[in-house]
Amino acid sequence: MRAFVRDLKKAADLAGPAIELVQGDLSQPATLEAALAVWSACILCPGHPRQVELQGNVIEASQRAGVRHMSSWRP
């Protein structure tokens, strides 16, 4: 499993044998496509004031990267 994070140092506690951290920023589309290139699925977790814009960035980058499955999760 890969976890997309903005700050690798802050997210270091999330890493483990089954979780690889990938750095990027949802507000910077240029950082998304390369990070998504090896993914076959992506789960979006809402909760940001710019949610529509940021999720749109992920969806567009996912399409370019060939991600086959998208899902959204709401707590």
N, C-alpha and C positions, 0 to 999 in steps of 0.2 A: 504494500500500500504506500502511496506517496501523499504527503501532506504539503499543500501549497502555503507558504508563509512569507511574510514580508521581512522578518528579521530572524536569521538563523540562530543568532545567539539567544534571543528571547525564547525561541521555540525549542531549544536544545533538549529540554526535558521530555519533549514529545517523541524524539527519535528513539529508535530501538531496532531490534533484529527484524521486525516486521514492518517498520515504518521508516521511509526515506523522506527527508525534508527537501523540498524544492523551493528555492527563493524566487520571489517575484512580487509584483504589485498589481492588483486588479485595476488600479487607476492608470496604469502604464501598459497599454496593450502590447508594446514591443517586448515586454518581459513574459508575456503569456504563452505565445505560440510555441516557443522552444520548450517551455516547461510542460506543455500539454502534449507534445509530439509523441511521447511513448505511452500515453494513456489510452485506454479503451473506454473508460467511463469517467464521468465527472459528477459529483454531487455538490450542488450549490446550497449554502446555508445563509439565509437572509438575516438581516438585522442591522443594516447600515442605512443612513439617510440617503445615500446615493445608490441604493440597491439596484434600481432599474438600469442605470448607466453601467455600474460595475458588472452586473450579471450579463448585460449585453456585450461588454468587452470579452468576457469569458466565452460566451456562446459563439461569437464571431471567430475568436481565436481557435476554439475547439473545432469548428467547421473546417478551418484552414488546415488544422493539424490532423484531421481525420478521426477525431474522437467519435465513437459510434453511439454512445449512450449518454444522455444527460438526465439528471434528476434534480429536484429541489426538495430540501428538507426544512421544515418549520418546527421549531421546538414548541 
